[in-house]
Amino acid sequence: MVSILDIGSSALRAQQLRLATASHNIANASTEGYHRQRVETSAMYHQGIFGTNPTGMGVEVDRVARLADGIVNGQLRESLSAMKEGESSAKIFEEIELLLTGAGDGLRAGFSEFFDAAHELAGNPTSSAAREQFFQRLDQLADGVNSISSKLNVAEQGAEAIARDEVTELNTMLRDLAQLNAQINTGKASGAAPDMLDERDLLLDKISERIGVSVMIQPDQSVRLYTSGGQPLVNEATANQLSLEQVNGEFALKLQVATSSVDITKSTSGGSIMGVLNGGFDMIDDVRTSLGRLATVFVESANEINRMGLDASGQPAGNLFKYDPVVSEPFVENNGSATISASISDLSQLEDTRYELLFDGANWDVINDEGIVVGNLSATGGQIDGLDVTISAGAAVGDRMRIDAVTNIFDSLEVVPTKSSMVAVAHMVSGSAGLSNQGSVNLVDVRAQDSADPNLYDDVRIRFDTPTSYEMVDSDGNVLQASQPYVVGQTIQFNGWSAEVNGNPVAGDFIMVYGNAGGQADNRNAVAFANLEDSKIFGGGKRGFVDEFANLVTKHGTQMAANKQRTESAQ
């Protein structure tokens, strides 16, 4: 028979443990990761060979239970991963938003001031002050484009530093978790202490803040940890390590498993590290290519306008800007000897992406920044998205080439004219309808198309030999081109210029075209600069500069809003 003292002693021990546990709970009320503990007891009885003793033996402490819900903890980790991924992306997105829309030093402001100056110059073509103001806007615009590149580089470097620090911290946590697994495994006979399991779960929470994970709790309460894509991070007492590396100019998260290094960037989601890699870096790169294309199309269009005009001294003008040429080069690891060159042939078809070319033995697959095959080129090249590509012989199967026609402008954009008088306000050629004309034929506009044509400045007449045909003659009446058919609204090209002619002529009527000597009070080039704001030079001639910039801001603004919504829903 059990004595009353024995029963009382068991009760005292149980109550002492309850008091100690309550004190432990109070002491750790503010401890990060701590879960409340509870003493669980049961009645003791004696089971003998003759059956159960009807007299009880007191109380027995079964365990100190840890009040934690594994399902809730798992859901919390998923939410933490999603929230931290969104937060780390959002910090970078905020910097990008200021670049796109910020007042004063934003790119939008730079272009806006250029167009304002162009409109002022078009309204006052003889004003030296208006010309000087336009000239100053060129330098400001070039500085603005180059500044954007610097700011994007700073944003990328900051994001890289954050990601590297997070990877270093994550590796330390993975090693700590592996060591904790070993301790749990060592004490599995007596069961893992609740405080040790708190330490385990706190580590899992902090790991999930940095990368999305999948957790498998083993019977002994140790864990096996995998990335959200299924790659092993921790297995019992072994922790695999992560590293941030650059692969062909792009950052990649790699996992070292035994002797193999696995790129897990695309297969993993969640956590602050992936927020930088799959959100931040991608956004920076998207903005860089989008703004690069915008700047390239604008600069080339402005250069063409200036080349077709006359400067203040009446001389043919040159380019307004210069920058590094299109980057086109083979990969250093290629086995073949083929070389490549590329140039822009159609600005309206230019896309905001870079390209990788992959040789299959007969043709080249053209792959964009998103890894999508967008076209094919023959073994010797061809055309793709407004680019002329030439490839020499000597390629081997698997060889790759690189083309970048949109980001090469950054850090290299310079203004060519050294003084405002070198800006072309007037156009190279001019013209008018004959004063003695009897019909309604008139000259709508005439512009140079080829500034290098040696006959561009010659005096030429478009003489209508019948109401439905014309011939080209010089100022002395000598025929330069035999009779050609004419229709109302026709564009006629000759000697490097293009004339838009409208109306109905009678035989003998004529249109004069001649070099614009001096170009005084001629504002047509300045008007062309101003009209760039709305000219349909993007998307295959469908969108103007203003629309394209708005599309760019809207596109990235939508991405930012979606990221914010995902982050808020995870909180």
Number of C-alpha atoms within 10 A of each C-alpha: 8 13 10 10 10 13 16 14 14 17 17 13 14 20 15 12 16 19 13 13 17 16 12 13 17 12 10 14 13 9 10 10 17 21 20 19 19 16 18 13 15 11 11 15 16 14 10 8 7 6 8 11 14 9 11 14 19 20 21 17 18 12 15 16 14 17 12 16 9 11 8 10 14 18 11 16 25 22 21 26 30 28 25 25 30 28 21 24 28 21 15 23 25 11 15 24 16 13 19 22 14 14 12 9 16 18 23 20 17 21 22 15 17 23 19 16 24 29 20 20 26 25 14 18 24 18 13 14 14 20 26 16 18 24 23 16 20 23 18 18 23 23 20 21 23 18 18 24 20 14 14 20 15 12 20 19 13 13 23 19 12 15 23 17 13 20 21 14 14 22 18 15 17 23 18 17 29 25 16 21 24 16 15 24 17 13 12 15 9 9 13 17 16 19 15 16 21 18 17 21 22 16 19 22 20 17 25 28 25 25 27 26 28 19 16 13 11 10 8 16 18 24 23 21 23 17 21 19 15 13 18 20 23 21 17 18 20 17 23 17 21 21 16 21 14 10 10 8 7 11 17 20 23 18 21 16 15 8 6 9 14 14 18 18 18 12 11 19 22 26 29 30 32 28 30 26 25 20 22 26 23 18 21 20 18 17 23 22 22 22 24 23 23 20 22 23 22 19 20 17 19 19 19 17 26 28 24 25 29 28 22 21 14 20 16 20 26 21 21 24 19 16 16 14 15 18 17 20 17 21 16 9 8 15 14 16 12 19 17 18 18 22 18 20 15 16 21 17 18 23 20 21 22 18 22 21 23 21 20 15 12 13 16 26 20 23 19 18 15 10 10 11 15 12 14 18 20 15 19 17 18 15 18 20 18 17 20 15 20 18 20 13 12 12 23 17 15 14 22 24 22 19 23 20 26 25 24 18 25 23 17 17 22 19 18 17 17 10 11 19 18 23 27 31 34 31 31 33 25 24 20 16 19 18 9 9 16 14 15 12 22 20 20 15 16 22 21 25 20 15 20 13 13 10 14 21 20 14 17 26 27 24 24 23 18 16 18 16 18 23 19 21 19 17 12 9 11 11 15 13 13 10 16 13 12 19 13 14 16 13 15 14 14 18 17 17 23 18 23 16 22 17 14 17 24 18 16 17 25 29 21 18 26 19 18 19 16 16 25 16 13 20 20 22 27 28 20 20 24 21 16 19 20 13 18 18 22 21 14 14 12 12 17 18 20 17 16 19 18 13 13 18 18 12 12 19 16 12 15 22 13 13 21 18 12 16 22 13 11 16 11
